[in-house]
């Protein structure tokens, strides 16, 4: 390490500091790794450094610091595909921090750029917990437009139709009937389908 530190200090080369930081990170010394990543960033504030720092902090479960560098990456205006992934990471970091409002905000931004069925499903699940059935139906439908047999999306949308006001029994029956033999949801679905109004 002494040789690498001397080399980085003598050359003042961001790549030398990155190499040094990587070595410390490999050994599990996140304090020293962070110090040298930040030195490299100081010398070369670039999207690549924002990515490195975001990944470093995410790897250390430091979600707040990861989001600082992901937001800097957003400000650098990456192409749409990468931007969608960055928004998704920010949203997932907020989920880890138990900030559901910000999680939803960023997952929505990601979904606006890339109609990822898994993100749509996560949002449908969140809104199901909030009893916002119109949004559950909308997001579950997004998932089902890509994956017509997704049992989780069928269950969420079927329940949303069943619980919404006014109730949409026909929509609920159409979705739930498709998964009545599903090992995960079958028993619950059969009870709902037994409702005389269905």
N, C-alpha and C positions, 0 to 999 in steps of 0.2 A: 504493500500500500504506500509506503514511503516513496518508492520510486515513481509510482503513478501520480502521487500528490505533487512531487517535484516536477514531473513532466507537465502536468496540467498548469501548475503555477508558472513555470518558465515559459510555456507556449501561449498561455491564456486562450487556449483553443477549446471551444464548446464541446467538440467531439471527445477531447481528453477528459473533460469533466463528466461527460455522459458515461464514458467507459469506467471511470472511477465510481460513479454513482451506481452503475449496473453491478459492479463487483460487490459493493457494500450491500445492495439489495439482495443479491444472490446469497449472501451470508446471513441475511435476516437483520442487518443493522439498518433499520429504516431511518433513524435519526441522521446518521452520516450520509446515507443515500439521498435523503431529502435535501440536505445541505448542498450537496454537489449538483443535484438536478437543478436546484434554484440558481446556483452559480452559472450553470450552462444556459439557463433561461435568461439570466441577466445579460449574458453576452450575445445570445441569439434568440430574441423573442419571436418565435415563429409557430405556425400551426403544428409542426412536428413536435416542438417542445410542449405545446399545450396538450397534445395527445399523450406524450410520454408521462407528463405530470398527472394527468387525469387517470391514466392507467395505474400509475404508481400509487396514487392515493386510494383508488378503488381497491387495489390489491391489499391495501392496509386497512380497508373498511373505514377510511376517513372520507365519508360521503360528502361532507360540506366542502372540504378542500377540493375534492374531485370536481364538484360542480363549479367551483370558481374557474377552473381551467377549461371545463367543457363550455362554460359561457363565453370564455375568451375565444374558444374555437368557433362557436356560433358567430361571434362578431367578425371573425376572419372570413365569413361567407363561404363555407365549403359547398361542394355540389350537392344537389338535392338528396341523393341517396345517402351520402354520409351525414348530411344534416338531420335526416329522419332518424338515423341510428344514434346520433348525439342527443337529440331530444329524448329518445327512448331511454338512453343511459341516465340522463338527468332525471327523468321521471322515476326510473327505478331507484336512483339514489335517494330521491325524496321519499319513496316508499320505505326504504331502509330507515329513514329518519322519522317515520311515522307522520309525515306531512302529506295526507291524502289529497288535500286541495291542490297543492303544487304538483303532486304526482299526476293527477288527472289533467292538469293544465298542459304539462309537457307530453304526456302520452297522446293527448288530443292533437298537439302540434305535429307529433311524429306521424300520426295516422292521416293527417291532412296531406302529408307528402308521400306516404307509402301505405297503401291499404293493407297493412299486415293483419291477417286474421287473428293472430295471437294477442296483439295489442287490443284489437276490437273486443275480443273475448274478455280480456282483463278489465276493460272499461265496462262492459256489460255486467260483469260480476260485481264491480264496485257499485254501479248504479242500482243493482238488485238489492244490495245492502242498504242503499239510501231510499229504497222503495220508489225510485223514479222510473216507473215502468215504460214510459215513452222512450227514454234513452236506452233502457235495456233492450227494447225491441229494435231500436235503430242499430245499436252496436252488434247485437246478436245476428241481425240480418246481414251486416257487413261480413261477419265471419262466415255465415252460411252461403253467401254469394260466391265464396271461394271454396269452401269445404261443406258441401250440402249434407253430409252425414255426421257432422260434428255433434256428438251427443250432448256435450256441455252447453253448446249454443242452442240446440233444440230445447233442452230442459229450461234454460234461462228464458228463452223467448216464449215457450209454452206457458210457463208460470206467469210471465209478465202479461200475456194475453188474459190469462185466467184471473189475475189480481187487479188488472187495470179497471178504471172506471170511465165509461161503462165497460163491463166485461165483454171480451171477445171470445165467446165459447167456441165458435167455429175455428178460429185461429189456434186456440189452445188445443183443441182436439186434433187438428191436423198435425201439429208438432209433436204432441205427447204420444199420440198413437204410434208414431214411428219409433219410439224408444221404450215402449211398454215391456219389452223383453230384455232390456238392457240390464246387465248384472248390477250396475251401480245405482240406477234410478228406477228400475222396473217396479219395485214394490210401492214406492211413493206415487209413481205415475198411475198405477192401477187404482189406487185410492181416489185420486183426482178424477180419473175417467169414470169412476162409479157414481160421481155426482149426477143426479137425475137431470140436471139442466144441461149437461154436456151432450 
